[in-house]
Amino acid sequence: MGLAGKINQQNKALSKEILTMTGTLNHLAANLNQIAKKRNGQEELNAIERARLNVQSIEVKQLAILIKEKLK
């Protein structure tokens, strides 16, 4: 609370790129969680799940490159 008794709120808008990256990371995290649960239950991944995992692996690598570029 500020000196005048007012709350100082600063709304910071995130860029579209940041929101897209956040969405991608959340999506990947959810999928990895599903895979971990399945593997912990001793179930094997089927061909479609393995293919999706490969695609998501590529997405993570591309996202890491994009983040590095943005931090330069």
C-alpha positions as CSV (number, residue, x, y, z in Angstrom):
1,M,0.0,0.0,0.0
2,G,1.3,3.4,-0.9
3,L,1.7,6.4,1.4
4,A,-1.6,7.9,0.3
5,G,-3.5,4.7,1.2
6,K,-3.8,3.7,-2.4
7,I,-2.7,0.4,-3.8
8,N,-0.2,0.8,-6.6
9,Q,-1.1,-1.7,-9.3
10,Q,1.0,-1.9,-12.4
11,N,-0.4,-4.2,-15.0
12,K,2.3,-5.5,-17.2
13,A,1.2,-6.9,-20.5
14,L,3.2,-9.8,-21.7
15,S,4.1,-10.0,-25.4
16,K,2.4,-12.4,-27.7
17,E,5.7,-14.3,-28.1
18,I,5.9,-14.8,-24.3
19,L,2.3,-16.0,-24.0
20,T,2.9,-18.4,-26.9
21,M,6.0,-19.8,-25.3
22,T,4.2,-20.2,-22.0
23,G,1.3,-22.0,-23.6
24,T,3.7,-24.3,-25.4
25,L,5.6,-25.1,-22.2
26,N,2.4,-25.8,-20.3
27,H,1.2,-28.1,-23.1
28,L,4.5,-30.0,-23.1
29,A,4.5,-30.3,-19.3
30,A,1.0,-31.8,-19.3
31,N,2.0,-34.3,-22.0
32,L,5.2,-35.2,-20.2
33,N,3.2,-35.7,-17.0
34,Q,0.8,-38.1,-18.8
35,I,3.8,-40.1,-20.2
36,A,5.4,-40.3,-16.8
37,K,2.2,-41.6,-15.2
38,K,1.9,-44.2,-17.9
39,R,5.5,-45.3,-17.6
40,N,5.2,-45.4,-13.8
41,G,2.3,-47.8,-14.3
42,Q,4.6,-50.1,-16.4
43,E,2.7,-49.4,-19.6
44,E,4.5,-49.1,-22.9
45,L,4.0,-46.2,-25.2
46,N,2.3,-47.0,-28.5
47,A,3.6,-45.8,-31.9
48,I,1.4,-42.7,-31.9
49,E,2.6,-41.7,-28.4
50,R,6.2,-42.2,-29.4
51,A,5.7,-40.1,-32.6
52,R,4.1,-37.3,-30.5
53,L,7.0,-37.5,-28.0
54,N,9.5,-37.1,-30.9
55,V,7.6,-34.1,-32.3
56,Q,7.4,-32.5,-28.8
57,S,11.2,-33.1,-28.3
58,I,11.8,-31.1,-31.5
59,E,9.4,-28.3,-30.2
60,V,11.3,-28.1,-26.9
61,K,14.6,-27.7,-28.8
62,Q,13.2,-25.0,-31.0
63,L,11.7,-23.2,-28.0
64,A,15.1,-23.3,-26.3
65,I,16.7,-21.8,-29.3
66,L,14.1,-19.1,-29.5
67,I,14.5,-18.2,-25.8
68,K,18.3,-18.0,-26.2
69,E,17.8,-15.7,-29.2
70,K,15.4,-13.4,-27.2
71,L,17.9,-13.2,-24.3
72,K,20.7,-11.9,-26.5
